[in-house]
Amino acid sequence: MSDVRFLCGSYACYSQSWSPYARGQLIRGNLVIAPGQREGLTATYSESLMNQTVRLSGSPIVARRSIFMTLIEPGGEIPIFFALFLPRPPASILTGILAGATFVSPEPEPSASRIVIVRVPASDALEATNRYLTPQRGIVSADLANLKLIPKAPNHVDDMVQRFLLH
C-alpha cells in the first residue's frame, strides 16, 4: 500500500499507565499523523504525566499490514515504540502494542501494553485534556464525547476498549 495518507488525522490514545504512581489506571494521550516529506508521514504522540507534557515524534513505517513507529522526545534519549495493525481506509481505529520505558518512575523500567487509538475531530482540546483515567464503565465513551465523537453504543465501546486493554 503506497498511499497511506488516509492515516493522517488526530487520534485519542488509550493504554495502561506504566508509572508505579498510577498503577491500575488508564492513560489517555494523543497522536497526530500528518503528511511528511515526499510520500512519508510524521507522527507526534503526547501524554500528560503528573502535570508534565511529554511529546515524542518520528516517522511511521508502513510495512505490509502493519505500522511501526519509533518516536523520541526532541533532545531525549528514551524512545517509545508502536507496533500497530494497519486498518483499511478511513482508519478510524488503530490497535496494537506500545513499548518503551516508564517516564514517571524512580528508575526507567522496560514496559509494554496494548493501545487503542481512535480517530477524533481535530481540536486544541485533544492534547489539553490528556490525563490519567480510572478504568470504570463509561469513562472512555465520556472522554470521546468530550472530544466531539459520540459513540452510538457507549457501553459497548467502553466494554470493548477496556477488555482489549486490561485482559
Summary of the structure (lengths in Angstrom):
residues: 167
radius of gyration: 15.1
end to end distance: 31.7
largest distance: 43.2
contacts: 491
relative contact order: 0.20
helix: 19%
strand: 44%
